[in-house]
């Protein structure tokens, strides 16, 4: 239980980047745990991919439209999620050097949606994918992460990042390498994923170019996200002014006199209760006694 409380605390105290990572990891852990339990009884949890992954066939998408969002939080294996979450953390940190947390979340979602549009569009347009339309689905945060990578690389192309076994390398070269790798892989076994990468990459590039022209493509989605979160925020208590409040401050002498008069009135009401009982009080006297007890 202590571990769970620590996780909750880290999530509540973390920024948008940490929360995105937590959500991805939580979804992975829960689904993998349930899948293992099912397999122990010789059952497959294939419904998780069918229910949460986004299909290439638009007819299937109409039946489960939520998958356009859920697929970008779904991962197939341990190395899949590890690689994606490390990339999200590294480039997300760089992204937030220039932009807000709201920009990060919105670009993550828009990049993921555009990744799906590219994936499904390619599978429905090009004859090469015709035989695979009905059986193909997409899952993973790669398209969303590509949007963040290209946004940072376009914003600050000459910034350097230290890469393991390579050394310092400029972001523009990282962006060019990832885009070319995805382009050359669009006829590979992971064709859908590579095409989604290109959609996310284009989104990140457009985000920066639009900002330079005075437009923010994440503004609309940010308003929707803010509206949804506001629905679940606790409402502030409204303070209602006393009808008898005049609006002007009393002096110390006036306040003390007012307090003495009020206590005299309360003493009179209490004496009346002793003599005749509580039921003998008028409605106004009961109200005054109640307000004094408050």
N, C-alpha and C positions, 0 to 999 in steps of 0.2 A: 504493500500500500504506500510505503514511503517513496518508492521509486515512481509510482504513478503520480504522487503529489509533486515530486520534483519535475516530472515531465510537464504537468499542468502549469507549474510556476514558470518554467522556461518558456513555454508556449505563450503565456499571457504577458510575460515581460519582453519577449522577443519582438524584433521588427517584422515587417512584411516578408522579407526574404527568409528569415528563420521559420516563419509560420508556413510559407509555401513548402519548404523542405519538410517540416514536420507533417504536413498533410500528406505529401507524397509518400513519406516513409510509413505513416500510420496506415494508409490504404494498403500498401504493399505487405506490411506485417500481418494485418488482419486477414487479407485474402490468402496469403501463403499459409497462415496457421490453419484456417478453415480448410484449405485444399489438402494439407497434410492429414488432417483428421478424417476427411472424406476418403482419401486414398487408403488409409489404414483399414477401411471397411470395403475396399475395392470399388469405390465410387469416384467418379471424376467430377471436378467442379468446373465443367466447361461453361456453365451458365454465367459465370462471372465475366468471362471475355465477351460472350454473346450479349450480355446485358449492359456492359459498361464500355466496351470497345466500339469505336465508330466504324460503321460499314461503308464499303465503297459504293454499294448499290443504294441509290437515292430512295428507292421504294422501301427498303429496310429502314432507312434513316427516318422516314415519316413515322414509322411504327415506334421508334425510340429516339426522339430528337435530342434528349438529354446527353446522349453519347458524344455529341460535339464538344461538350465540356468535360465529361467524366474521363474520356480517353486520355486527356493530357495529364491525368493524375494516376494512370494505370501503368504498371511495369511488369515485364514478363519474368525476369530473373534477377538474381542478386547483382551480377555485374552490370546489368542494364540500369538498375536504379542507382548503383554506386557511381557509375560514370556520369550519369545525368545530374545527380545531386552535387557532385564535386564541381562540375561545370557550372551549374546554377549558382552555387555559392561563390566561386571565384569571380565569375563575370557579373553576378548580381551585386557583389560588393563594389566593383568598379562602376556599375550603372548608378548606384546610389550616391556616388561621389558627385554626380551631376544632376540627378533627378530625384523626385520624391518617391515615397513608398507606394503611393497611389499609382504613379506612373508605372512602377515595376509590376504591380498586380495586373493592371489593365493591359499592359503590353504583353505580359505572359499569356493572358487569356486571348487577346486579339491575335497574337502570333500563333497560338494553338489553333484557333478557328481558321485562320488563313492557311495554316498547314493542312488542315483537313480539306479545305476548299481545293487546294492544289492536288492533293491526293485523290479525292473523289472525282474531281474534274478530269484529271489525266486518265483515270481508269475508265471513265465513261466516254472519253473523246478518242483516245488512241486505240486502234485495232489490236495493238500488241497485247493489251491487257484485257481484251474482250472475254476470254475464257476464264479469267480470274475474278471478274467483278463480283459474282455472287458469293464467293468464298473468302474474299479479302476484307480484312478489318485493319484498323490502325490503332496503336496504343503507345503511350510514352510521352514524356515532356520535351522531347528533342526539338520539335517545331517551335515551341514556346521559348526554349533556351536559345535557339538560333536567332530569334528576334532580338533577344537581349544582347547576344554577342555582336550582331551586326550594328545594333544601335550604339554600343560603346565604341566599336571600331570606327564607325562613321563619325561619331562625335569627337573622338580623340585618336586618330589613326596612328600617330607616332608614339603613343604611350607604349611602354615596354612591359611585358610580362615574363617572369622567369619560368621557363618550362623545364621539367625534369629531363636530364640527360642532354638537353639542347642548349640551355642558357637563356639569356634575354632575347626576346623576339617581339617585334612591333605588332600591335593589334591588327593593323591592316593586312599583314601577311597571314596572321591566324585566320582572319575572316576570308581572305582569298582562298586559302588552302581548304577550309571547311566547305565553302561554296563549291569549289571545283570538285572536291571529293564527292559531294552529294550529286552534282550534275553527272559525273562519270558513273555514278552508281544507280541511275534511274532504270537500268535494265537488269539489275542484279537481283539476287534473292530477296533483298530488302528494298525493292523498288519503291514501295509505298512510303516507307520511312524516309528515304532519300528525297523523294518528291516533296514530302511534308517539310523537310528541312529547308528546301528552296522557298516554299511559301512563307515560312517563319522568317527566313533571312530577308526576303523582300519587305516584309512588314517592318522589321527593325530599321531598314534603310529608309523607308518611306516616313517612318516616325520622325527621324532626325531631319530629313529634308523638309518635311511639313512644318516642323518647329521653326526652322530657319526662315520659312515664309510666313510665319505668324499663325500657323494652325496647329492644333494639338489633336491628333486622331484618337487619343485616349480620353478626351474630355467627356464625350457622351457616355461612355461606359463608366467612367468615374462617378458621374452623377447618379447612374443607376445603382452602382455599388454603394454609394453613400446613402441613397434613399433606402435600400434594403437594410443596411446596418442600423440606420436611424430607427427603423421599425422595432428593433430589438433592444434599443438602448433604454435604460430605466428613465422614466419621466421625472423631471424635477418637480419638487413640491411647490405648489403655488400658495403664496402668502396672501391671505385676504385681510384687508384693513378693517379694523373695528368701525362700525357705522358711527359710533360716537366720537371717533377720533377727529379732532378739529384741524390737524395739520400743523399747528404751531406748538413749539416746545414750551413746557412749563418750567418755571423757575424752581429752584430747590425748595423754597418756602411753599410754593403752590403744590408741588409734588408731595411734600410731607403732610400738608393739610389734607390733601386728597386721600392720602393713605390712612390718616387718622379717621376721617369721615367714613371711609369704606369699612374699616375695622369696627367702628361703632355700629354700623348697619349690620355687619355680620354678627356681632355680639347680640344685637336686638333680635335677629332671626333665630339664633341659638337659644336665647331665653324663651322665645315663643314656642320653640320645639319642646323644651323642657316642660313648659306649662300646659300646652295643648296638643302636642304631638306633631309629627311631620306633616300629616294630612291637613293641618290647619293653615299651612302656608299657602299664600297666593302663588299663581304661576310666575309672577315677576320675582317673588322672594325665592322660589325654588331655583329660578334661573341664576339669580345673583349668587346663591350658595354654591351652585354647580360651578360657575365661572371662578369663584374664589378657590374651590378645591382643585381646579385645574392648575 
